[in-house]
């Protein structure tokens, strides 16, 4: 069940569906903290809570309507926001906010100096970076309303400025930089405030509190190129920072000052990003004047004022892709105030090694358009409408995805994605924007053409029931990684390496292949729980999938070459080997699955007379036999202390579905396990 925090008609569910489908659910760290300090809505999916991060933008109502060239009532503007896919969250004022936050600490005279002008707080999608300032919101709404056409952004042809990156040094701390120059720009107080606010919003959002990207903006006329991006000993970086701007610091002193000075508490969270590094990143001009100490603070010399006419923008980063998105966003939003609107002067970025050789050269900003495609039928089906390809093509202009083209006999829609729309990554994104342009409220309610009753997959149901019963038998369930190393999966288990699904570019040696057995994960769990008590035995189990090669597995006319297989694996470790304990678990699992032991197996049991009371499925029998030394997994077990589980079903006879036994001492040594141990592994899918 999905629940939304706002009462709207059925189309809100449709909007939420897109948010979930597109993966706009933010991750939550181990402390249950949100990565962004912004308001959020909540979505409940099954028994799990997710949070959709919605950055909140505060804009003055009169200024907003003045830029829009239209006037609305609060309700009418709320409806416009909904139609466009954003949300009017609150209506407040500077004085009202101060009264809420100050909790009576401000005097009446101080409150009287604050403005009563109405401020709208607008929630925007977390991946719409072009809506993080009033310029972006106004431009997008005017295009949506058909008042203006989407602008065409232009990078001026001649590259006049450059920055050299001392790659050997910067690679140690913050390897990338991208730059641009806004020429002949005109600032007013409102524009300047919005310029600073956009940088703050980007730092909180895409830049992840400046850890991924840090933006620096400078008065280009106060410095002299070409520029240098270097990383140096912090005691040798000396400059006058923006805060405080009345004295000079070296970089080491400055960071210590920010950590302890109450007046600089807004900068304190960024200090740990570079403080422990041996070198600090620094941007300098040709005369060795410090422009900025990223990601902490800019220098006072290049401070931007309302009189600034040319702005040099630099973004240092650990993620080059995000750096380009950030730079394109800042340029796209504020190039409209240049004497030649929507133009930008590029900067050449030269990456130089220690011997002075240029290794690579980039020209930034990119500001490039790209093409994305979506199937017309897919879009109509996903949205729940039936419009012509030509109309869908026209709708793209309302959401800045034009000009669009129709291809392959009008079955494919190809849109033009501008540099401001980095959120367009998939046909689903195109369908979402088409639905916004069409209008959520114009989507008609329909009775579903099919009526089905959902239920749990039989295999999942069996697994859940077994988990509960095995837990009651004293075993603790664990959930281990699906990826492992070749050593853990084969060599450490004393097994020959067999075909498996491997990763072409594993992150590290621990994630080379997809596991073909659950046993390594359980043994590594024992390895990392040495401090636990093994006096009474340590019992763990897992019911999960392994992936096995299978050239006959066909899906949608394509040979996949692999298949998932659900297995049960359990391990007992304690003062004794526990073979009889694991053997008992095998019999318990078979009893729960209503599979009877074969007569020869019953004859070896003291409980033979009780078998007449067992509930069983006709034709389903099992037996236990000694594991052959020729079996491919026999090396995992102690010789003569391992067994095979053989299953007879109406379609098969005496098929091996699993093994169990005492683990070989070498296996225990390979996983650094200090107690004798036994294990079982059974193919769950064979049991039903």
Legacy VTK file of the C-alpha trace (Angstrom):
# vtk DataFile Version 3.0
C-alpha trace
ASCII
DATASET POLYDATA
POINTS 688 float
0.000 0.000 0.000
1.232 3.479 -0.832
0.273 6.501 1.221
1.075 10.129 0.364
1.323 12.975 2.822
-1.049 15.212 0.895
-4.695 14.745 0.057
-5.134 14.967 -3.688
-7.124 13.029 -6.208
-6.051 9.725 -7.718
-3.473 11.342 -9.968
-1.210 11.965 -6.983
-0.813 8.202 -6.688
0.299 8.230 -10.298
2.880 10.925 -9.567
4.134 8.936 -6.579
4.358 5.814 -8.746
6.826 7.626 -10.973
8.896 8.763 -7.984
9.170 5.178 -6.734
9.793 3.761 -10.201
12.546 6.262 -10.897
14.363 5.472 -7.676
13.948 8.869 -6.054
14.040 7.203 -2.645
17.005 8.540 -0.729
19.322 6.257 1.176
19.481 6.534 4.951
22.815 6.069 6.687
23.568 3.736 9.590
22.451 6.365 12.089
19.120 6.829 10.300
20.208 10.324 9.239
19.105 11.914 6.004
21.902 13.008 3.649
20.205 16.348 3.045
19.013 18.799 5.706
15.680 19.464 4.065
12.007 18.738 4.535
10.816 15.333 3.470
7.729 13.351 2.730
7.254 9.729 3.709
6.343 6.678 1.666
5.450 3.297 3.152
6.238 0.268 0.995
5.140 -3.000 2.598
6.790 -2.975 6.049
9.680 -0.684 5.081
9.880 3.097 5.475
11.540 5.196 2.803
11.960 8.948 2.591
11.626 11.005 -0.539
13.918 13.964 -0.183
12.296 17.189 -1.389
14.582 20.246 -1.212
12.645 23.332 -0.154
13.174 26.620 -1.989
12.042 29.882 -0.315
10.971 32.597 -2.776
9.292 35.934 -2.154
5.757 35.882 -3.538
5.791 39.334 -5.145
9.192 38.786 -6.747
8.094 35.412 -8.090
4.883 36.756 -9.640
6.758 39.759 -11.013
9.213 37.478 -12.830
6.379 35.233 -14.037
4.475 38.221 -15.402
1.320 36.737 -13.868
-0.533 36.925 -10.584
-2.222 34.026 -8.772
-4.219 33.376 -5.657
-2.556 31.007 -3.212
-4.866 28.166 -4.233
-4.344 28.798 -7.946
-0.568 28.827 -7.567
-0.752 25.676 -5.453
-2.637 23.995 -8.303
-0.089 25.208 -10.870
2.729 23.765 -8.776
0.971 20.420 -8.582
0.383 20.324 -12.330
4.082 21.015 -12.930
5.248 18.347 -10.465
6.402 20.537 -7.562
4.582 21.401 -4.333
3.740 24.604 -2.493
4.629 23.444 0.993
4.080 26.521 3.143
3.321 30.232 3.140
5.227 32.308 5.672
7.209 35.538 6.151
10.592 36.595 7.499
9.036 37.823 10.735
6.920 34.714 11.192
9.941 32.439 10.663
11.965 34.457 13.172
9.218 34.151 15.768
9.111 30.372 15.295
12.865 29.792 15.392
13.859 32.356 17.997
11.319 31.143 20.560
10.864 34.571 22.149
14.533 35.594 22.257
14.036 38.555 19.906
12.746 41.848 21.266
9.665 43.565 19.891
11.860 46.215 18.270
13.952 43.562 16.531
10.834 41.826 15.239
9.504 45.103 13.890
12.560 45.427 11.627
11.804 42.110 9.907
9.745 41.948 6.733
6.107 40.856 6.515
6.444 40.071 2.793
4.893 36.692 1.972
7.401 33.918 1.252
6.452 30.733 -0.566
8.270 27.545 0.413
8.273 25.262 -2.618
9.287 21.600 -2.507
11.061 20.465 -5.669
12.248 16.970 -6.731
15.714 16.180 -5.407
17.109 15.465 -8.877
15.793 18.657 -10.505
18.855 20.818 -9.873
17.554 23.421 -12.317
14.725 24.215 -9.873
16.932 25.075 -6.903
16.660 28.830 -7.462
13.964 31.314 -8.431
15.488 31.716 -11.921
15.044 28.033 -12.672
11.523 27.829 -11.255
10.349 30.911 -13.173
11.936 29.801 -16.438
10.494 26.285 -16.205
7.000 27.521 -15.318
6.986 30.064 -18.158
8.017 27.368 -20.638
5.371 25.033 -19.170
2.708 27.730 -19.550
3.802 28.451 -23.115
4.886 32.033 -22.384
8.427 31.517 -23.695
10.419 28.932 -25.629
13.192 26.985 -23.959
16.498 28.901 -24.259
19.418 27.673 -26.340
22.656 27.726 -24.356
25.787 28.677 -26.256
29.458 28.240 -25.404
31.459 30.998 -27.087
33.885 29.556 -29.597
37.269 31.044 -28.694
38.940 29.719 -25.531
40.854 32.625 -23.991
41.421 31.436 -20.427
43.014 28.316 -18.978
43.743 26.581 -15.686
46.580 24.108 -15.138
46.011 21.184 -12.788
49.100 19.839 -11.024
47.736 16.333 -11.283
50.392 14.543 -9.215
49.490 16.703 -6.204
45.720 17.116 -6.599
45.179 13.373 -7.081
46.037 12.994 -3.395
43.053 15.011 -2.191
40.651 16.391 -4.849
41.590 15.448 -8.406
39.212 17.355 -10.706
38.316 20.928 -11.565
35.942 22.471 -14.136
35.607 26.177 -14.879
33.632 28.809 -16.785
33.373 32.600 -17.106
30.130 34.612 -17.150
30.797 37.789 -19.145
29.261 41.198 -18.590
26.758 40.031 -15.999
24.512 42.452 -14.112
23.783 41.776 -10.442
21.050 43.273 -8.308
20.585 42.451 -4.638
17.886 39.869 -5.453
20.017 38.287 -8.173
23.093 38.220 -5.950
21.152 36.613 -3.078
19.755 33.987 -5.464
23.258 33.353 -6.849
24.566 32.566 -3.354
21.448 30.559 -2.443
21.804 28.324 -5.523
25.362 27.468 -4.532
24.221 26.617 -1.001
21.396 24.433 -2.316
23.722 22.580 -4.672
26.250 22.078 -1.878
23.560 20.515 0.310
22.059 18.438 -2.487
24.128 17.129 -5.390
27.494 18.087 -3.864
26.757 16.112 -0.671
27.913 18.818 1.732
30.883 19.696 -0.516
32.418 16.215 -0.276
31.829 15.513 -3.975
31.917 19.032 -5.434
32.711 22.507 -4.061
31.787 25.675 -5.961
33.951 28.779 -5.964
32.880 32.036 -7.652
35.208 35.004 -8.108
35.333 38.521 -9.503
37.305 37.807 -12.663
38.493 41.407 -12.983
40.360 41.290 -9.660
42.560 38.341 -10.587
44.856 37.481 -13.453
44.988 34.258 -15.459
46.130 31.738 -16.403
45.133 29.954 -13.211
46.653 27.018 -11.342
44.957 24.251 -9.386
47.437 22.658 -7.004
47.653 20.814 -3.682
50.296 22.127 -1.290
51.594 21.926 2.235
48.915 23.760 4.299
51.521 25.793 6.166
52.675 27.274 2.849
49.207 28.402 1.714
48.680 31.910 3.106
45.855 34.300 2.246
43.076 36.526 3.593
39.828 34.507 3.570
36.293 35.807 3.150
35.670 34.988 6.812
37.271 36.712 8.655
38.526 39.198 6.083
40.614 41.374 8.420
43.758 39.252 8.695
45.846 36.625 6.934
46.067 32.918 7.839
47.956 29.949 6.590
45.632 27.066 5.696
46.473 25.012 8.795
45.767 27.919 11.135
42.560 28.753 9.288
41.074 25.279 9.697
41.953 25.242 13.384
40.311 28.662 13.702
37.101 27.447 12.012
36.924 24.449 14.349
36.938 26.599 17.478
35.463 29.982 16.529
31.718 30.243 17.242
31.244 32.926 14.579
32.435 30.435 11.933
30.303 27.470 12.968
28.710 27.364 9.492
32.130 26.406 8.078
33.095 23.909 10.771
31.301 20.887 9.159
33.525 21.150 6.064
36.851 21.201 7.909
37.154 17.370 8.288
36.930 16.909 4.499
40.573 17.896 4.017
42.047 18.467 7.486
43.782 15.093 7.775
45.278 15.341 4.297
49.019 16.008 3.956
48.286 18.586 1.241
45.378 21.004 0.815
43.838 21.935 -2.558
44.233 25.545 -3.640
43.273 27.709 -6.659
45.785 30.450 -7.557
46.116 33.043 -10.272
49.265 33.767 -12.278
50.571 36.052 -9.505
50.149 33.355 -6.816
47.123 35.084 -5.288
44.886 32.549 -3.569
41.379 32.490 -5.052
40.044 29.681 -2.887
40.883 26.891 -0.488
38.328 24.300 -1.659
36.072 23.009 -0.272
36.317 25.428 2.684
36.425 29.122 1.774
37.216 31.633 -0.980
39.849 34.324 -0.722
38.845 37.896 0.059
40.748 39.320 -2.928
38.328 37.852 -5.517
35.155 38.531 -3.527
32.034 39.100 -5.662
30.024 42.287 -5.116
27.001 43.889 -6.757
29.455 45.763 -8.997
31.057 42.570 -10.348
30.725 42.327 -14.137
32.655 39.149 -14.965
32.433 35.989 -12.843
35.024 33.210 -12.835
33.437 29.947 -11.662
35.489 26.940 -10.560
34.211 23.632 -9.227
36.713 21.276 -7.631
35.553 17.709 -7.217
36.141 14.078 -6.439
33.417 13.176 -8.975
33.935 14.682 -12.442
30.435 13.868 -13.701
28.773 15.690 -10.831
31.192 18.591 -11.201
30.095 19.090 -14.807
26.412 18.945 -13.811
26.961 21.536 -11.063
28.864 23.898 -13.355
26.299 23.559 -16.163
23.504 24.295 -13.676
25.090 27.470 -12.290
25.932 28.730 -15.792
22.480 27.915 -17.194
20.669 29.674 -14.367
22.642 32.935 -14.284
23.851 33.380 -17.852
20.435 34.965 -18.511
21.759 38.092 -16.764
24.721 38.440 -19.145
24.683 41.119 -21.850
24.418 38.204 -24.295
21.898 36.000 -22.516
22.577 32.293 -22.185
26.184 32.510 -23.389
29.307 31.527 -21.477
33.032 31.816 -22.063
34.816 28.450 -21.828
38.011 27.654 -19.944
40.642 25.123 -20.965
41.622 22.712 -18.183
45.115 21.233 -18.628
46.076 18.232 -16.492
49.863 18.332 -16.057
52.112 15.678 -14.529
55.174 16.344 -12.360
57.578 16.582 -15.326
55.535 19.383 -16.907
53.947 17.237 -19.613
50.250 17.845 -20.389
48.472 14.518 -19.961
44.942 15.595 -20.839
42.998 18.696 -21.826
39.308 19.455 -21.287
37.229 22.468 -22.288
34.474 23.371 -19.823
31.588 23.964 -19.342
30.089 21.225 -21.516
26.586 22.770 -21.917
25.798 20.084 -24.482
22.471 18.662 -25.592
21.948 14.923 -25.940
19.326 12.641 -27.459
17.197 10.105 -25.591
14.506 7.794 -26.953
11.293 6.239 -25.701
8.712 4.015 -27.333
5.395 5.783 -28.017
3.352 2.749 -26.965
5.451 2.385 -23.803
4.770 6.001 -22.784
1.028 5.746 -23.439
0.771 2.445 -21.581
2.785 3.621 -18.586
0.829 6.861 -18.212
-2.579 5.310 -18.922
-3.469 7.513 -21.892
-3.751 7.131 -25.646
-2.494 10.180 -27.513
-1.058 10.468 -30.991
2.704 10.525 -31.589
2.413 14.044 -32.997
0.718 15.344 -29.856
3.308 13.651 -27.670
6.019 15.342 -29.704
4.417 18.765 -29.113
4.027 18.104 -25.367
7.801 17.668 -25.050
8.263 21.392 -25.675
6.371 22.206 -22.440
8.922 20.322 -20.324
12.135 21.441 -22.073
12.597 18.207 -24.041
12.170 19.758 -27.461
12.701 19.754 -30.295
11.510 16.160 -30.414
11.452 13.891 -33.457
9.409 10.844 -34.441
11.366 7.866 -35.755
10.705 4.381 -37.126
7.265 5.041 -38.583
6.202 7.216 -35.647
6.794 4.463 -33.076
9.830 6.048 -31.360
9.990 9.458 -29.706
13.451 11.049 -29.699
13.782 14.041 -27.382
16.500 16.660 -26.992
17.778 16.810 -23.414
19.259 20.223 -22.484
22.210 20.581 -20.065
19.787 21.546 -17.272
17.983 18.189 -17.347
20.549 15.735 -16.000
17.619 13.845 -14.429
16.580 12.396 -17.812
18.290 8.994 -17.851
15.673 6.462 -19.015
12.485 6.162 -21.096
10.569 6.239 -17.799
11.850 9.798 -17.243
10.547 10.827 -20.658
7.174 9.231 -19.908
6.991 11.104 -16.597
7.586 14.448 -18.290
5.051 13.668 -21.008
2.511 12.928 -18.266
3.288 16.273 -16.596
2.848 18.101 -19.885
-0.397 16.202 -20.558
-1.657 16.958 -17.040
-2.124 14.518 -14.185
-5.697 15.723 -13.710
-6.457 14.933 -17.372
-5.692 11.251 -16.890
-9.051 9.505 -16.680
-9.871 6.901 -14.084
-10.289 3.455 -15.612
-11.444 0.121 -14.334
-8.569 -2.377 -14.772
-9.067 -4.666 -17.763
-7.856 -7.657 -15.747
-8.777 -8.815 -12.264
-6.220 -10.952 -10.463
-5.563 -12.009 -6.893
-1.955 -11.791 -5.779
-0.316 -14.333 -3.526
3.132 -15.254 -2.347
5.305 -17.303 -4.687
5.217 -20.945 -3.520
9.010 -21.094 -3.247
9.105 -17.934 -1.120
6.285 -19.244 1.063
8.118 -22.515 1.650
11.298 -20.609 2.502
9.497 -18.380 5.010
7.887 -21.355 6.744
11.224 -23.175 6.971
12.952 -20.068 8.339
10.509 -19.960 11.220
10.863 -23.664 12.008
14.660 -23.726 11.744
14.755 -20.673 13.991
12.669 -22.563 16.536
15.299 -25.312 16.405
17.835 -22.859 17.852
19.493 -21.621 14.679
20.114 -17.932 13.988
19.379 -16.725 10.469
22.034 -14.673 8.681
22.001 -12.808 5.367
25.349 -12.764 3.571
26.717 -11.152 0.399
25.746 -12.653 -2.962
29.230 -11.899 -4.296
32.424 -13.523 -3.079
35.994 -14.240 -4.110
37.094 -17.235 -6.166
39.226 -18.306 -3.211
36.306 -18.361 -0.755
33.943 -20.094 -3.180
36.340 -22.818 -4.347
39.923 -22.940 -3.051
39.175 -22.353 0.641
36.483 -25.074 0.494
38.953 -27.507 -1.127
36.877 -27.676 -4.285
37.944 -27.542 -7.914
37.106 -24.290 -9.677
34.040 -24.754 -11.897
32.210 -22.317 -14.239
30.510 -19.428 -12.423
29.131 -15.970 -13.167
32.032 -13.542 -12.819
32.238 -9.749 -12.706
34.231 -8.059 -15.443
35.257 -5.140 -13.186
34.987 -6.199 -9.514
35.390 -3.442 -6.922
37.871 -5.611 -5.014
39.006 -9.207 -4.691
36.134 -10.007 -2.319
33.549 -9.540 -5.095
34.862 -11.529 -8.063
31.999 -13.935 -8.743
28.383 -14.626 -7.852
28.366 -17.387 -5.244
27.546 -20.956 -6.270
27.229 -22.090 -2.639
25.991 -20.449 0.559
28.672 -22.057 2.725
31.450 -19.378 2.457
29.127 -16.685 3.778
28.244 -18.726 6.866
31.857 -19.647 7.546
32.927 -16.001 7.289
30.122 -15.144 9.715
31.680 -17.574 12.209
35.095 -16.049 11.487
33.851 -12.563 12.402
32.052 -13.726 15.565
34.950 -15.281 17.465
34.003 -13.290 20.553
30.660 -15.110 20.803
30.267 -18.040 23.166
30.731 -21.461 21.496
30.345 -23.417 24.743
26.839 -24.625 23.895
27.415 -24.570 20.146
26.948 -21.791 17.638
24.186 -22.509 15.105
23.474 -20.349 12.045
21.593 -20.850 8.773
20.680 -19.059 5.561
18.005 -19.603 2.923
19.000 -17.643 -0.175
19.778 -17.888 -3.864
22.952 -18.985 -5.544
23.606 -18.478 -9.259
24.601 -21.435 -11.415
25.613 -21.612 -15.090
22.814 -22.966 -17.281
23.030 -22.721 -21.055
19.473 -24.057 -21.416
17.834 -21.316 -19.391
16.021 -19.128 -21.932
14.292 -15.821 -21.204
12.517 -13.734 -23.882
14.286 -15.613 -26.681
17.715 -14.806 -25.233
20.127 -17.306 -23.742
20.862 -15.986 -20.280
23.462 -18.602 -19.475
22.710 -18.626 -15.755
19.903 -19.312 -13.300
19.065 -18.634 -9.664
18.719 -21.607 -7.357
17.274 -21.386 -3.833
19.237 -23.350 -1.216
19.279 -24.047 2.516
22.618 -23.990 4.287
23.272 -24.432 8.016
26.419 -24.660 10.136
26.974 -25.908 13.682
30.240 -25.035 15.451
31.117 -25.944 19.026
33.184 -28.103 21.394
32.136 -31.191 19.416
31.643 -31.612 15.685
27.849 -31.682 16.000
27.365 -34.158 13.148
24.302 -35.621 14.827
22.827 -32.098 15.291
23.117 -31.309 11.590
21.794 -34.785 10.756
18.779 -34.054 12.935
18.151 -30.795 11.062
18.125 -32.697 7.750
15.435 -35.042 9.066
13.458 -32.104 10.471
13.465 -30.261 7.136
12.282 -33.392 5.341
9.521 -33.927 7.903
8.318 -30.346 7.466
8.266 -30.821 3.669
6.158 -33.986 4.108
8.815 -36.252 2.606
9.042 -39.742 4.145
12.266 -41.698 4.720
12.785 -44.817 2.611
12.139 -48.172 4.348
15.868 -49.015 4.466
16.559 -45.710 6.186
13.718 -46.303 8.668
15.232 -49.669 9.580
18.321 -47.906 10.945
16.227 -45.715 13.253
14.935 -46.490 16.731
11.776 -44.506 15.887
10.679 -46.812 13.096
7.242 -47.595 14.655
6.456 -43.875 14.874
6.712 -43.464 11.102
3.125 -44.608 10.602
2.007 -41.307 12.132
4.065 -39.140 9.712
2.163 -36.899 7.277
3.716 -37.430 3.853
3.191 -36.780 0.173
2.652 -39.873 -1.925
5.668 -40.891 -3.976
8.091 -38.566 -2.155
10.885 -40.392 -0.269
14.399 -39.626 0.881
17.405 -41.506 2.200
20.886 -40.768 3.516
23.969 -42.473 2.063
27.708 -42.019 2.468
29.125 -39.261 0.250
31.296 -40.666 -2.518
34.944 -39.617 -2.515
34.494 -38.844 -6.218
31.841 -36.198 -5.523
32.975 -32.685 -6.493
32.233 -31.333 -2.990
33.739 -34.224 -1.011
36.963 -32.296 -0.348
35.031 -29.905 1.883
34.267 -32.649 4.399
36.337 -34.841 6.706
36.871 -38.213 4.950
34.266 -40.766 5.977
32.233 -38.155 7.873
29.987 -36.853 5.098
26.674 -37.948 3.595
24.465 -37.373 0.575
20.745 -36.608 0.738
18.977 -38.558 -2.018
15.414 -37.722 -3.064
12.880 -39.872 -4.861
9.884 -38.056 -6.335
7.137 -39.095 -8.777
9.350 -37.906 -11.646
12.853 -38.821 -10.422
14.560 -41.526 -8.353
17.477 -41.193 -5.914
18.640 -37.784 -7.073
21.248 -36.086 -4.874
19.762 -32.801 -3.606
22.291 -31.979 -0.918
25.149 -32.992 1.324
26.090 -32.670 4.981
28.991 -33.653 7.196
31.932 -32.580 9.346
34.055 -29.864 7.762
37.650 -30.701 6.886
40.271 -29.164 9.234
41.900 -27.366 6.294
38.603 -25.678 5.502
38.326 -24.532 9.119
41.903 -23.229 8.970
41.241 -21.349 5.719
38.359 -19.480 7.375
40.154 -19.131 10.730
37.480 -21.100 12.636
38.748 -22.487 15.931
36.091 -25.129 16.722
35.006 -28.360 15.017
32.079 -27.676 12.710
29.482 -29.470 10.625
27.305 -28.150 7.842
24.514 -29.030 5.461
23.472 -27.592 2.114
20.263 -28.678 0.376
18.564 -27.578 -2.827
15.270 -26.107 -1.611
13.654 -26.019 -5.063
13.896 -29.811 -5.286
11.642 -30.220 -2.244
8.363 -29.007 -3.768
LINES 1 689
688 0 1 2 3 4 5 6 7 8 9 10 11 12 13 14 15 16 17 18 19 20 21 22 23 24 25 26 27 28 29 30 31 32 33 34 35 36 37 38 39 40 41 42 43 44 45 46 47 48 49 50 51 52 53 54 55 56 57 58 59 60 61 62 63 64 65 66 67 68 69 70 71 72 73 74 75 76 77 78 79 80 81 82 83 84 85 86 87 88 89 90 91 92 93 94 95 96 97 98 99 100 101 102 103 104 105 106 107 108 109 110 111 112 113 114 115 116 117 118 119 120 121 122 123 124 125 126 127 128 129 130 131 132 133 134 135 136 137 138 139 140 141 142 143 144 145 146 147 148 149 150 151 152 153 154 155 156 157 158 159 160 161 162 163 164 165 166 167 168 169 170 171 172 173 174 175 176 177 178 179 180 181 182 183 184 185 186 187 188 189 190 191 192 193 194 195 196 197 198 199 200 201 202 203 204 205 206 207 208 209 210 211 212 213 214 215 216 217 218 219 220 221 222 223 224 225 226 227 228 229 230 231 232 233 234 235 236 237 238 239 240 241 242 243 244 245 246 247 248 249 250 251 252 253 254 255 256 257 258 259 260 261 262 263 264 265 266 267 268 269 270 271 272 273 274 275 276 277 278 279 280 281 282 283 284 285 286 287 288 289 290 291 292 293 294 295 296 297 298 299 300 301 302 303 304 305 306 307 308 309 310 311 312 313 314 315 316 317 318 319 320 321 322 323 324 325 326 327 328 329 330 331 332 333 334 335 336 337 338 339 340 341 342 343 344 345 346 347 348 349 350 351 352 353 354 355 356 357 358 359 360 361 362 363 364 365 366 367 368 369 370 371 372 373 374 375 376 377 378 379 380 381 382 383 384 385 386 387 388 389 390 391 392 393 394 395 396 397 398 399 400 401 402 403 404 405 406 407 408 409 410 411 412 413 414 415 416 417 418 419 420 421 422 423 424 425 426 427 428 429 430 431 432 433 434 435 436 437 438 439 440 441 442 443 444 445 446 447 448 449 450 451 452 453 454 455 456 457 458 459 460 461 462 463 464 465 466 467 468 469 470 471 472 473 474 475 476 477 478 479 480 481 482 483 484 485 486 487 488 489 490 491 492 493 494 495 496 497 498 499 500 501 502 503 504 505 506 507 508 509 510 511 512 513 514 515 516 517 518 519 520 521 522 523 524 525 526 527 528 529 530 531 532 533 534 535 536 537 538 539 540 541 542 543 544 545 546 547 548 549 550 551 552 553 554 555 556 557 558 559 560 561 562 563 564 565 566 567 568 569 570 571 572 573 574 575 576 577 578 579 580 581 582 583 584 585 586 587 588 589 590 591 592 593 594 595 596 597 598 599 600 601 602 603 604 605 606 607 608 609 610 611 612 613 614 615 616 617 618 619 620 621 622 623 624 625 626 627 628 629 630 631 632 633 634 635 636 637 638 639 640 641 642 643 644 645 646 647 648 649 650 651 652 653 654 655 656 657 658 659 660 661 662 663 664 665 666 667 668 669 670 671 672 673 674 675 676 677 678 679 680 681 682 683 684 685 686 687
